[in-house]
Amino acid sequence: MKVIAYAEHWDGEFKKPSYETVGLAREVAQAAGAEMETLVVGALKDKDAALAELNKYGAGKVRYVADERLQHFVLLPQAEAVAQLIGEVDDFIFVAPHTINGRSLASRLAARYEGGMVPGALNVPTFEGSDLLVRKGVFSGKGFAVIRIRSSRKFVTVSPNAYGLREHPGHDMAVEEASVSIPEALFEKVKVVDVRKTAGKVSLTEASIVVSGGRGLKGPENWGMIEELADLLGAATACSKPVADMGWRPHHEHVGQTGLAISPDLYIAVGISGAIQHLAGVNGSKYIVVINKDPEAPFFQNCDYGIVGDAFEVVPRMIETLKNRKG
Ligand SMILES: Cc1cc2nc3c(=O)[nH]c(=O)nc-3n(C[C@H](O)[C@H](O)[C@H](O)COP(=O)(O)OP(=O)(O)OC[C@H]3O[C@@H](n4cnc5c(N)ncnc54)[C@H](O)[C@@H]3O)c2cc1C
C-alpha cells in the first residue's frame, strides 16, 4: 500500500492547504508503515525553494511534472496527468486539499478508480485492518461522522485549517521529473484565458483570522471599518449572503451553506444574526466572536465570545485599541 499526496499549487506557488495535505498524508503513511510519494503537476515558479519548503511537511519522494500547460489548474488535463502518475496501482490512499480544485480532482479520480472517497477530513484518519476511518463534519457542520472507506483505492481531501501546519522533518527529498502525455483535446475543452489576482489581500479560505460583516452594517459605505480591522489583524474579509446578494460586497466573500465554508482560527462576525445557513459555513472556526446589538441574536448561542453592542461603536474601539497596541 502506498500513500499519495497531491500538492496543489497556485500559479506555481504552494500555499497552506498543500502543506497541511502533505503533513497529514505523512502521518497516514507513518501509521500504515507505507511508502509515500507527493505529486506536483505543473511548472513551479521557484522549483528548488518551493519543493524544499514542501519537504518540511514530509513530502519525501516527489514526482514533478514541469509542464507549463498544466500550471493553471484545469480539471480534465490535471486529472489525466495525475492518473498517469498513479498508474494501475491497486492499493493506495490519495490525499488532496479540500479546495475547489482538490476536491473536484479527487472525486473525478475516485470515480475513475472506483474508489471510496471522503471529502473534508478534519484530522488524521485511522486504520481498522485495511479500512480507513475518516472523521468529517456533517449536517452543515452541526455534527461529526466517522466514515469507513473499504475499497483498496481510497481518496480523502483535507479540510483547510483543521489539521493545521505540522512539520515532519527528517525525510530526504528525492525529486523525479516525470513526463505525462495529455491528449491535446483535453486542453481544448476548457482554457484559462486570464488570471487576475487581488493584490495584497489575504485569501479567505486560507486566512487564520476572518472579519465578516452582515446586514447590520446598513450599507456598503460602512465597510471601511471592517477592512481596517481586518488589515490590523492580518485577516481576510467575508460577508453574509444578503450582503453579497445586494451587491454590497463581492460574491466570493459570501460564506455559509450556499457560499464558502471556512474554518479559520478566529471568526469575527459583525452585525450578522447567525442564521443556520450562515453558521453552516463558519462553525468549523476554532473561535467565534460575535458583535451584535441584539442580545437575542441566535449567533450568541453559537459563539465563544459575544459583545452586545452597536457595531459602529464597538468596531472603532477595537481598531483604536489595536492601533495603540501596535504603536
Ligand atoms: C436556502 C438558503 C440558503 C442560504 N444560504 C446562506 C449562506 O450561505 N450564507 C448566509 O449568510 N445566509 C444564507 N442564507 C440566508 C440566511 O437565512 C439569513 O437570511 C442571512 O444569513 C441573514 O444575514 P444577516 O445576518 O447579515 O442579516 P440579518 O438577518 O438581517 O441580521 C442582521 C443582524 O445585524 C444586527 N444589527 C443590526 N444593526 C446592528 C448594529 N448597528 N450593530 C450590531 N449589530 C447590528 C441585528 O441585530 C441582526 O442580528 C440562506 C437562506 C436560505 C433559505
The ligand as an SDF file (V2000), in Angstrom:
LIG
                    3D

 53 58  0  0  0  0  0  0  0  0999 V2000
  -31.5240   28.0100    1.1140 C   0  0  0  0  0  0  0  0  0  0  0  0
  -30.8680   29.1500    1.8370 C   0  0  0  0  0  0  0  0  0  0  0  0
  -29.5050   29.2710    1.8030 C   0  0  0  0  0  0  0  0  0  0  0  0
  -28.8830   30.3130    2.4680 C   0  0  0  0  0  0  0  0  0  0  0  0
  -27.5050   30.3970    2.4540 N   0  0  0  0  0  0  0  0  0  0  0  0
  -26.9050   31.3630    3.1710 C   0  0  0  0  0  0  0  0  0  0  0  0
  -25.4800   31.4440    3.2330 C   0  0  0  0  0  0  0  0  0  0  0  0
  -24.7640   30.6530    2.6150 O   0  0  0  0  0  0  0  0  0  0  0  0
  -24.9380   32.4140    3.9930 N   0  0  0  0  0  0  0  0  0  0  0  0
  -25.6730   33.3250    4.6980 C   0  0  0  0  0  0  0  0  0  0  0  0
  -25.0930   34.2020    5.3540 O   0  0  0  0  0  0  0  0  0  0  0  0
  -27.0250   33.2890    4.6410 N   0  0  0  0  0  0  0  0  0  0  0  0
  -27.6310   32.3250    3.8990 C   0  0  0  0  0  0  0  0  0  0  0  0
  -28.9900   32.3150    3.8290 N   0  0  0  0  0  0  0  0  0  0  0  0
  -29.7490   33.4310    4.4330 C   0  0  0  0  0  0  0  0  0  0  0  0
  -29.9180   33.2970    5.9330 C   0  0  0  0  0  0  0  0  0  0  0  0
  -31.0710   32.5250    6.2140 O   0  0  0  0  0  0  0  0  0  0  0  0
  -30.0700   34.6810    6.5980 C   0  0  0  0  0  0  0  0  0  0  0  0
  -31.1550   35.3280    5.9980 O   0  0  0  0  0  0  0  0  0  0  0  0
  -28.8370   35.5510    6.4580 C   0  0  0  0  0  0  0  0  0  0  0  0
  -27.6960   34.8610    6.9120 O   0  0  0  0  0  0  0  0  0  0  0  0
  -29.0140   36.8140    7.2650 C   0  0  0  0  0  0  0  0  0  0  0  0
  -27.9580   37.6750    7.0140 O   0  0  0  0  0  0  0  0  0  0  0  0
  -27.5300   38.7620    8.1130 P   0  0  0  0  0  0  0  0  0  0  0  0
  -27.2890   38.0840    9.3970 O   0  0  0  0  0  0  0  0  0  0  0  0
  -26.4470   39.5760    7.5010 O   0  0  0  0  0  0  0  0  0  0  0  0
  -28.8020   39.7130    8.1640 O   0  0  0  0  0  0  0  0  0  0  0  0
  -29.9630   39.8300    9.2380 P   0  0  0  0  0  0  0  0  0  0  0  0
  -30.6210   38.5380    9.4940 O   0  0  0  0  0  0  0  0  0  0  0  0
  -30.7970   40.9510    8.8010 O   0  0  0  0  0  0  0  0  0  0  0  0
  -29.2080   40.2070   10.5780 O   0  0  0  0  0  0  0  0  0  0  0  0
  -28.5970   41.4340   10.8140 C   0  0  0  0  0  0  0  0  0  0  0  0
  -28.1020   41.4020   12.2500 C   0  0  0  0  0  0  0  0  0  0  0  0
  -27.4100   42.6160   12.4960 O   0  0  0  0  0  0  0  0  0  0  0  0
  -27.7450   43.0660   13.8010 C   0  0  0  0  0  0  0  0  0  0  0  0
  -27.5230   44.5100   13.8140 N   0  0  0  0  0  0  0  0  0  0  0  0
  -28.2970   45.4820   13.2330 C   0  0  0  0  0  0  0  0  0  0  0  0
  -27.7440   46.6900   13.4370 N   0  0  0  0  0  0  0  0  0  0  0  0
  -26.6010   46.4820   14.1580 C   0  0  0  0  0  0  0  0  0  0  0  0
  -25.6200   47.3450   14.6910 C   0  0  0  0  0  0  0  0  0  0  0  0
  -25.6340   48.6690   14.4980 N   0  0  0  0  0  0  0  0  0  0  0  0
  -24.5950   46.7880   15.3890 N   0  0  0  0  0  0  0  0  0  0  0  0
  -24.5500   45.4550   15.6190 C   0  0  0  0  0  0  0  0  0  0  0  0
  -25.4660   44.5870   15.1430 N   0  0  0  0  0  0  0  0  0  0  0  0
  -26.4740   45.1000   14.4030 C   0  0  0  0  0  0  0  0  0  0  0  0
  -29.1730   42.6700   14.0070 C   0  0  0  0  0  0  0  0  0  0  0  0
  -29.4790   42.5590   15.3870 O   0  0  0  0  0  0  0  0  0  0  0  0
  -29.2310   41.3240   13.2810 C   0  0  0  0  0  0  0  0  0  0  0  0
  -28.9680   40.2580   14.1820 O   0  0  0  0  0  0  0  0  0  0  0  0
  -29.6530   31.2720    3.1750 C   0  0  0  0  0  0  0  0  0  0  0  0
  -31.0360   31.1320    3.1940 C   0  0  0  0  0  0  0  0  0  0  0  0
  -31.6430   30.0960    2.5440 C   0  0  0  0  0  0  0  0  0  0  0  0
  -33.1300   29.9580    2.6040 C   0  0  0  0  0  0  0  0  0  0  0  0
  1  2  1  0
  2  3  1  0
  2 52  2  0
  3  4  2  0
  4  5  1  0
  4 50  1  0
  5  6  2  0
  6  7  1  0
  6 13  1  0
  7  8  2  0
  7  9  1  0
  9 10  1  0
 10 11  2  0
 10 12  1  0
 12 13  2  0
 13 14  1  0
 14 15  1  0
 14 50  1  0
 15 16  1  0
 16 17  1  0
 16 18  1  0
 18 19  1  0
 18 20  1  0
 20 21  1  0
 20 22  1  0
 22 23  1  0
 23 24  1  0
 24 25  2  0
 24 26  1  0
 24 27  1  0
 27 28  1  0
 28 29  2  0
 28 30  1  0
 28 31  1  0
 31 32  1  0
 32 33  1  0
 33 34  1  0
 33 48  1  0
 34 35  1  0
 35 36  1  0
 35 46  1  0
 36 37  1  0
 36 45  1  0
 37 38  2  0
 38 39  1  0
 39 40  1  0
 39 45  2  0
 40 41  1  0
 40 42  2  0
 42 43  1  0
 43 44  2  0
 44 45  1  0
 46 47  1  0
 46 48  1  0
 48 49  1  0
 50 51  2  0
 51 52  1  0
 52 53  1  0
M  END
$$$$
